[in-house]
Amino acid sequence: GVQTCALPIYEMLMISLSGQPGEGFAVSTEEAIWGVDLLPAMEIVREILACAKPKSLQNAIFDLGILERDEVLAPSLKTAFAFHLGGPIRDTMLTHQALHEGRVSPHNLTALTAAYTTMPYYEDEVKKLTDHKAHMDKAPKKVLWKYGAADADAVARISPTLRQMVGEEGGQIGRA
């Protein structure tokens, strides 16, 4: 799973990754906003994101916009790293929406985590500290990192279940 967390002005605060269900990692990008050179760390993230292994994202349209922007598209942003995601891109939100077409069903990560995983609810602290996630920069870094890592883990857990459901429907969903 891959997740981003961005400020309302769309500076990226972190990238969260999961290589498999049950694990999540948060890589802070916030220091770039304050002038710290993150290039060595971002080159490692760039290699991970560019590899041919499939990527699962929740709301990929948003995350791809944040991850793939560059200094031409966003000249004033310090976190425009111009990442390229290699391999197939899978969007858990859009897959769930396609599977439940015509039914009233929430497609957000909170609902999908509750429906398709055994993970406990983990958003209380970050919601309380950030005005219901409207100001993610207000959360202490450790709270934000734990939240981001849990999000990436949730996506990694949800994606195989949704892919199995798509297979049972005889379809294919995602960017090749």
Long-range contacts (C-beta under 8 A, 24 or more apart in sequence): 1-55, 1-56, 1-57, 1-58, 1-151, 1-152, 1-153, 1-154, 1-155, 1-156, 1-159, 2-49, 2-55, 2-56, 2-57, 2-63, 2-67, 2-85, 2-152, 2-155, 3-57, 3-58, 3-63, 3-148, 3-151, 3-152, 3-155, 4-62, 4-63, 4-66, 4-67, 5-136, 5-144, 5-147, 5-148, 6-66, 6-136, 7-135, 7-136, 7-137, 8-134, 8-135, 9-77, 10-66, 10-74, 10-77, 11-77, 11-78, 11-79, 12-66, 12-67, 12-79, 12-81, 13-136, 13-137, 13-144, 14-144, 14-145, 14-148, 15-45, 15-67, 15-148, 16-148, 16-149, 16-151, 16-152, 17-45, 17-48, 17-152, 18-149, 18-152, 18-153, 18-155, 18-156, 19-156, 20-156, 21-153, 21-156, 21-157, 21-160, 22-153, 22-156, 22-157, 23-153, 23-156, 24-148, 24-149, 24-150, 24-151, 24-152, 24-153, 24-156, 25-149, 25-152, 26-144, 26-145, 26-146, 26-148, 26-149, 26-152, 28-141, 28-145, 29-79, 29-81, 30-137, 30-141, 32-78, 32-79, 33-78, 33-79, 35-78, 42-81, 45-81, 45-83, 46-81, 46-83, 46-84, 49-83, 49-84, 49-85, 49-86, 50-83, 50-84, 50-85, 50-86, 51-86, 51-87, 52-86, 52-87, 53-86, 53-87, 54-87, 54-88, 54-89, 54-90, 54-174, 55-85, 55-86, 55-87, 55-88, 55-89, 55-90, 56-90, 56-91, 56-92, 56-155, 56-156, 56-158, 56-159, 57-89, 57-90, 57-91, 57-92, 57-155, 58-91, 58-92, 58-93, 58-109, 58-112, 58-151, 58-154, 58-155, 58-158, 59-91, 59-93, 59-109, 60-89, 60-90, 60-91, 60-93, 60-94, 60-175, 61-91, 64-89, 88-174, 88-175, 88-176, 89-174, 89-175, 90-159, 90-162, 90-163, 90-173, 90-174, 91-173, 91-174, 92-155, 92-158, 92-159, 92-162, 94-173, 95-162, 95-163, 95-166, 95-173, 95-174, 96-162, 98-166, 98-171, 98-173, 99-162, 99-165, 99-166, 99-169, 109-151, 109-154, 109-155, 109-158, 112-154, 112-158, 113-154, 113-157, 113-158, 116-157, 116-158, 116-161, 116-162, 117-154, 117-157, 117-158, 119-150, 119-153, 119-154, 119-157, 122-146, 122-147, 122-150, 123-147
